Amino acid sequence: DGGITQSPKYLFRKEGQNVTLSCEQNLNHDAMYWYRQDPGQGLRLIYYSQIVNDFQKGDIAEGYSVSREKKESFPLTVTSAQKNPTAFYLCASSISRDDEQYFGPGTRLTVT
Amino acid sequence: QKEVEQNSGPLSVPEGAIASLNCTYSDRGSQSFFWYRQYSGKSPELIMSIYSNGDKEDGRFTAQLNKASQYVSLLIRDSQPSDSATYLCAVNFFSSGSARQLTFGSGTQLTVLP
């Protein structure tokens, strides 16, 4: 079955700790994305990658970092520099930058 | 600033009625338009994409695009309680260079009453 997986589904961390969210896809898509969603709001782009070993900042990249060492994987690290990290994090992928994006199930991060 | 505007709702319709969801966008050069459905606590699911002016039908769903008015809508015919969700409009805007960036509206919450 082709799809996008994210783990874990729920994540709890103490303030000041870095945390890495996993995103894997087996759709053979070139482009991958990370979004953040806060209650009652739309999705905001954190980072995107069009090809392996290349990624670009989105609208709200401060306090986040990513890597793209393999086509299938695009992990997101939420660093201690992120002021309000508690949110629903969504990973998506598409065949190319201009195509329809498909989402993984999301990771709900709570930082206290 | 590229913007996508939606009425937040909530929009309530009785079962069997037509639900009409609307979206306006700020960039006249936009080429790709998408509707996603998001159930509470879940991730968005793509339900329609539209690229040219006019109507596009898929089952009970019809997307309508009017680029001159910078307006895209989603009609849901014979609405069912299972259609109750938040509907997100997304528009591909040109960003740096020739790359496009998908920008989402904040969503319209739809409730279909049995």
Interface residues (C-beta under 8 A of the other chain):
Chain A: Y33 G40 Q41 G42 L43 R44 L45 Q50 Q56 G58 L90 R97 D98 E100 Q101 Y102 F103 G104 P105 G106
Chain B: V4 S8 Q31 S32 F34 Y36 K42 S43 P44 E45 L46 S49 L88 A90 N92 A99 R100 Q101 L102 F104 G105 S106 G107
